[in-house]
Every structure is written in C-alpha cells, then in structure tokens.
C-alpha cells in the first residue's frame, strides 16, 4: 500500500492540500487539465498512481509540503 496508498492518512492529507490549493489559487487550476480529470476524480483516487501526469506532479509537490506535518 505504501505511504500514499489507499486510505492512508498521508494520501488523504495530500488530497486535502491539493483541493485547498486549487481553490485558493486559480493559476494552479489553470495548470491542471481539469477537463480530463476533475477534483471529483481526485477525491475518488485511491493512490497517487491513479492520477494523470500533471496531477501526479502536483500531488508530489503537495506531498513534499505536507511531510513535516505527517512525520
């Protein structure tokens, strides 16, 4: 399952941070292909590997920002 596997607190926190950042900063949303993959798709994603490349890169960035919270 791993650190960012289905149902892990880390994965849930990363998704939460991603959603908050998208809501706070319109330029973040513009950088992501929200037509092919939506916030609802993100909420349903069980792992980081289910995300398209652009969303995965954003998730990895958000995970680095949240690591200090999770450890």
N, C-alpha and C positions, 0 to 999 in steps of 0.2 A: 504494500500500500504506500509506504513512504511518507515523508514529511508533508507532502502536498497531495496526499491520496484522498479518496472519497471519505467524507465525513470527518476528516482530521480538523482539529481546531485551527491549525495553521492555514489550511486551504480555505476554510470558511472566513478567516480573518482577511486573507488576501483578497477574496472576492468582495468582501465588505469595503475594503480600502479602495479597490478598483471602482466600485459603484459610486462611492463618495467623490473620488477624484473626477470621474466623468461628469457627475452632477455639478461640481464646483467650477470646472474649467471647460468651457465649450471647445477650446482648441484640442483638448485630449479626445473628446468625442469625434471631432473632425479628423483626427489622425487615425482613427479606427474605422474599419469597414463595418458600419452598423446596419447596413442593408443585408449583408450576407450572414452576419452573426450579431444578435442583439443582446441587450442586457438580460432579457429573459433566458436566452440561450446560456449566458454566463451563469445565471442562477441555477440552471439545471445541470451544468457541467460537473461531473464527478471528480475529474482530475485536471491538472494543468495540461496534460497531453491531449485533451479533447478540444482545446482552443485552437483557432486558426493562428497562423504565424504572427500576425500583428497583435492579436490579443494576448498570445503567449508571451511575446516580448514585453508587453505592458504589465502582465502578471508577474513576470520575473523582476521587473523594476520595482513593482509594488512590494514583492516579497522581500527584497533587499531592504526596503524602508521599514518593514514591519519586523524584521528578525530580532531587533533589540527588544521588542515588546513580547515576543514569544519565548524567549530563552530565559 
